[in-house]
């Protein structure tokens, strides 16, 4: 009985070892590629439990998730002879697990090398202004360049983004001076346009005041109010010639005909011309 019990225990243990060696768990985001004696055996195994022949079959699990791969900064010379360093990030995923196992030795390293070569190629074909302001078109060009060889490996490039463009210090100073000059130009243009509009409005106001003397008087009173608000002790008030003429016509005649009335109704003496002496 002891021998039979020992053989039974050994058989159970052997069966457990055989089952554990033949059962594989494939997660939801993975696919299993089985090679039997080095040859592809069937299609890729779906998620769940997968049975293989222990010692005969070998399973390769392939991740089907989107992978984010940063591309190291690549130094290159643009088409307008500016040395820059550009780094990017690549988003890719596997769509054919059989190809990534059979057709390419290390598909992740291959994608990284293609990304670096494509980035250097884009730098050489582009100008500095395109790298700084037209990145969307360059990202699409990078995506097409990388997706062409990656499709043969069972990999699809979802997106490529240029992250940063590092410029030399001399180029940064030149661009800063250019931006400052551009802002100065815009400031002068805006100031000139403001002066032009102000002069047009002043000309319209002058034409209205020329036809309406009362408008000139109202403007004079408004100026007095604004000056008085500043708490000044001395106010210099200029009288235009039109106002003096208006007051002269509005003054009632004095007791003496032709003689203007002064303070307290007294006539104001008219100035007489000095006598002219004969040579």
C-alpha positions in Angstrom: 0.0 0.0 0.0 2.8 2.4 0.8 4.4 1.8 -2.7 1.0 2.3 -4.4 0.3 5.5 -2.4 3.8 6.8 -3.3 3.3 6.1 -7.0 -0.1 7.8 -6.9 1.4 10.9 -5.3 4.2 11.0 -7.8 1.7 10.6 -10.7 -0.4 13.4 -9.3 2.6 15.7 -8.9 3.7 14.8 -12.4 0.3 15.6 -13.7 0.3 19.0 -11.9 3.7 19.8 -13.3 2.6 18.8 -16.8 -0.6 20.9 -16.6 1.3 23.9 -15.2 3.9 23.6 -18.0 1.2 23.3 -20.7 -1.2 26.1 -19.6 -0.5 29.7 -20.4 -2.5 32.7 -19.4 -2.9 35.4 -22.1 -4.2 38.7 -20.7 -6.7 41.0 -22.5 -4.2 43.3 -24.0 -1.9 40.5 -25.2 -1.8 37.9 -28.0 0.1 34.6 -27.9 2.2 33.4 -30.8 3.1 29.7 -30.6 6.1 28.1 -32.2 6.3 24.3 -32.4 9.8 23.0 -33.1 10.6 26.5 -34.3 7.8 26.7 -36.7 4.6 28.8 -36.5 1.8 26.8 -35.1 -1.6 28.1 -35.9 -2.9 31.7 -35.4 -2.2 34.0 -32.5 -3.9 32.8 -29.3 -6.6 35.1 -28.0 -6.9 36.3 -24.4 -7.6 33.6 -21.8 -6.2 30.2 -21.1 -4.0 28.7 -23.9 -2.7 25.1 -23.9 0.6 24.2 -25.4 2.7 21.0 -25.6 5.4 21.3 -22.9 8.9 20.9 -24.2 7.6 21.1 -27.8 5.8 24.5 -28.1 7.1 27.9 -27.1 4.8 30.8 -26.7 5.7 34.5 -27.3 3.3 37.0 -25.7 2.9 40.3 -27.7 1.6 43.5 -26.2 -1.2 45.0 -28.2 -1.5 48.3 -26.3 -0.4 51.7 -27.6 3.2 52.3 -26.7 4.6 55.8 -26.1 8.2 55.9 -27.2 10.3 59.1 -26.7 12.8 59.8 -29.4 16.2 61.2 -28.2 17.1 64.7 -29.4 18.6 64.6 -32.8 21.0 67.3 -34.0 20.9 68.4 -37.6 21.3 71.4 -39.9 18.1 72.8 -41.4 17.7 73.8 -45.1 18.6 77.4 -44.2 21.8 76.3 -42.4 20.8 76.6 -38.8 22.0 73.9 -36.3 19.2 72.7 -34.1 18.3 69.8 -31.8 14.9 68.3 -32.1 13.3 65.6 -30.0 9.9 63.9 -30.5 7.6 61.3 -29.2 6.0 58.4 -31.2 2.8 56.6 -30.4 2.6 53.1 -32.0 0.8 49.8 -31.5 1.1 46.2 -32.9 -1.7 45.1 -35.2 -0.2 41.8 -36.4 1.5 39.8 -33.6 2.7 37.1 -35.9 4.8 39.5 -38.0 6.5 41.2 -35.0 7.6 37.8 -33.8 8.6 36.2 -37.2 9.6 39.0 -39.5 11.7 41.2 -37.2 14.2 40.3 -34.5 13.5 43.3 -32.1 10.7 45.4 -33.4 10.9 48.0 -30.6 14.6 48.7 -31.3 13.8 48.8 -35.1 11.0 51.4 -34.5 13.4 53.5 -32.4 16.0 53.5 -35.1 13.5 54.4 -37.8 12.2 57.3 -35.7 15.6 58.8 -35.2 16.5 58.5 -38.9 13.2 60.0 -40.0 13.6 62.9 -37.5 17.0 63.7 -38.9 15.7 63.6 -42.4 12.9 66.0 -41.6 15.3 68.4 -40.0 17.4 68.5 -43.1 14.5 69.1 -45.4 12.8 71.8 -43.4 13.5 75.4 -42.6 13.8 76.9 -39.1 10.4 78.7 -39.4 8.7 75.5 -40.3 10.1 73.7 -37.2 8.9 76.5 -35.0 5.5 77.4 -36.5 4.4 74.6 -38.8 4.8 71.5 -36.7 1.5 69.9 -37.6 2.6 69.4 -41.2 6.0 68.1 -40.1 4.3 65.6 -37.7 2.2 64.3 -40.5 5.3 63.9 -42.6 7.2 62.0 -39.9 4.2 59.7 -39.4 4.1 58.8 -43.0 7.9 58.2 -43.2 7.8 55.9 -40.2 4.6 54.1 -41.0 5.9 52.9 -44.4 8.5 50.5 -43.1 6.7 49.7 -39.8 3.6 48.3 -41.7 5.8 45.4 -43.0 6.7 44.6 -39.4 3.1 44.4 -38.1 3.3 47.8 -36.4 1.1 50.8 -37.0 2.3 54.4 -36.2 -0.6 56.2 -34.6 0.9 59.6 -34.0 4.2 61.5 -34.0 4.7 64.8 -32.2 7.8 67.1 -32.2 8.2 68.2 -28.6 11.0 70.7 -28.5 13.4 72.6 -30.8 16.6 73.7 -29.2 18.3 76.6 -30.8 21.9 78.0 -30.4 22.3 81.0 -28.1 23.3 83.3 -31.0 20.2 82.4 -32.9 18.0 83.0 -29.8 19.5 86.5 -29.5 19.0 87.2 -33.2 15.3 86.1 -33.0 14.9 88.2 -29.8 16.2 91.3 -31.6 14.0 90.6 -34.6 10.9 90.2 -32.4 11.7 93.4 -30.6 12.1 95.3 -33.9 8.8 93.9 -35.1 7.0 95.0 -31.9 8.5 98.5 -32.3 7.3 98.7 -35.9 3.8 97.7 -34.9 3.9 100.3 -32.1 4.8 103.0 -34.5 2.2 102.0 -37.0 -0.5 102.0 -34.3 0.6 105.4 -33.0 0.6 106.9 -36.5 -2.9 105.5 -37.1 -4.1 107.0 -33.8 -2.7 110.4 -34.7 -4.3 110.2 -38.1 -7.7 109.4 -36.6 -7.3 112.1 -34.0 -6.4 114.7 -36.6 -9.5 113.8 -38.7 -11.7 114.1 -35.6 -10.1 117.5 -34.7 -10.7 118.7 -38.3 -14.3 117.8 -38.0 -14.6 119.5 -34.7 -13.0 122.6 -36.0 -15.4 122.8 -38.9 -18.4 122.5 -36.6 -17.0 125.2 -34.3 -16.4 127.5 -37.3 -20.1 127.3 -38.2 -21.4 127.3 -34.6 -19.8 129.9 -32.4 -21.8 128.6 -29.4 -19.9 125.3 -29.6 -16.7 127.2 -29.1 -18.1 128.9 -26.0 -19.2 125.5 -24.6 -15.8 124.1 -25.2 -14.2 127.0 -23.5 -16.4 126.6 -20.4 -15.7 122.9 -20.3 -11.9 123.6 -20.4 -12.4 126.0 -17.4 -14.2 123.3 -15.5 -11.4 120.8 -16.2 -8.7 123.3 -15.2 -10.6 124.2 -12.0 -10.7 120.6 -11.0 -6.9 120.5 -10.6 -7.1 123.0 -7.7 -4.9 125.6 -9.4 -4.5 129.0 -7.8 -4.0 130.8 -11.1 -6.0 130.3 -14.2 -5.0 131.8 -17.5 -8.0 132.0 -19.8 -7.5 133.0 -23.4 -10.3 134.9 -25.1 -10.6 134.3 -28.8 -11.3 137.2 -31.1 -14.7 135.8 -32.0 -15.7 135.9 -28.3 -14.6 139.6 -28.0 -16.6 140.5 -31.1 -19.6 138.7 -29.6 -19.3 140.6 -26.3 -18.8 143.9 -28.2 -22.0 143.3 -30.2 -23.9 142.1 -27.1 -23.0 145.2 -24.9 -25.8 147.8 -24.7 -25.0 151.3 -25.9 -23.9 153.9 -23.3 -25.5 157.3 -22.6 -23.1 158.9 -25.0 -23.5 157.9 -28.6 -20.5 156.0 -29.9 -18.8 155.9 -26.5 -18.6 152.5 -24.8 -19.7 152.3 -21.2 -17.1 151.4 -18.6 -17.3 150.4 -15.0 -20.3 152.1 -13.1 -21.7 153.4 -16.3 -18.7 155.9 -16.8 -17.6 156.3 -20.4 -14.4 154.8 -21.4 -12.1 157.3 -23.0 -10.9 156.4 -26.5 -7.2 156.4 -27.1 -5.9 159.3 -29.2 -3.1 159.0 -31.6 0.0 160.9 -30.6 0.8 164.1 -32.6 3.0 163.7 -35.5 5.9 166.2 -35.5 6.9 167.7 -38.7 10.3 166.8 -39.8 
